[in-house]
Amino acid sequence: MPMRVLLACSLCVTVAVTSAAQQSAPEVVRGRVQDDSARAVIGASVKVTRGPDRLTLDATTDSSGAYRVRFDVGTGDYLVYMSAPGFRTVRRRVQRHETERELVADFVLAPELAVLAAVKVTAEKPERASNTVGWAAPEPGDADRWAGGVNGQLPPTIAGNLDALASTFSNIVSTPGGLSIVGSGSESNLTTLNGMGLAAGSIPRAAQTQTRVTGATFDPTRGGFAGANIDVRLDAGSREYQERRAFLTLDPQGFQFADPTSRSLGSRDGGFRASLGADGEIVRDALTYNVALDIARSTSDPVTLLTASPDVLRGANLSADSVARLVAIAGQLGLPVTGRGIPGHRQHDALTWLARLDDTRDTLRTRALTTYAELTRDGGAGLGLLATPSTAAERRGDIYGAQLLLDEYVGPMRRVLNE
């Protein structure tokens, strides 16, 4: 065989062996994945398919957006598929150049914009805007509360007591010193009648009124209190109906239960309470009224030094002989312990009056007179086991009040209220 033929055959075998060795060597496909703002895309899914046998290997980008896939037998021809949530998917073919073993494929992913289907909304324009909230209705979050449904929760003997009525609200606490709201003392409270100060603490049970309890507000026009404001509203009498109301409560001592100790001290008390109320028109289309009168009396027979039994005196660490000696010495000194003008029992009388008269001849002009009176008398105050009847006292309390309201709409079209 000629030498040239042998050299040609040897060269062909060498080239074939070299080409086969290059195709069977390991290869790596790597790169970085970023968004359109040059920020690394972390957690992107990478799928690399080797050609032509379609072997697929998976990878995930790290915190720097890099990925790396190694094939033990490389072919130099690969298809890289890149996907990430919120980005468009990308495919790219990567081929080897000359003798390189690491094929670099970097990706820049564009954001995937969600396109919603078109929505068409149609509506009919109302003929006129409406507002279902009245001027007197409380707004959302308003702290004002008008008494509703709580009057029946009060015993008949204390119905009309403003402190007792206010204590039925959840944010009011009754203390020995009076009502307290948000920790404030009773001296911070204010009681008003139709917005003006009211010195009394009760109203007639039959009065046609509304009561509102309000906590301290930031409204500068509502001052004078830092605790609770108990506002009683007495409206004008009805122009359509004549209403009458009457209540009578009897509380005899015989109907009260007490243990032997309480009976021996005379702690039971009894009495009655009567209340009358009426409203309507006195003069047709000219004058209305709204009046109420309340009369109450309660009596009790407390035990004193002179009427207490020896057993009761021993319970108080006293001796009957000592009491007799005290009475004898008082008589020698001319100090009477019983007799005419000295009460032998305790008695409480109360009379309450509330009334309003309104001139209704002109609806654009209001003339209203409101009067209030509370008369109380306490007899036998101070009677007790450790005292004689002569130490008892009598207390009287008289409260009178009147309000005159004059208001009129003036100016062009009568749009300005002068009150």
Disulfide bonds with the S-S distance in Angstrom:
none
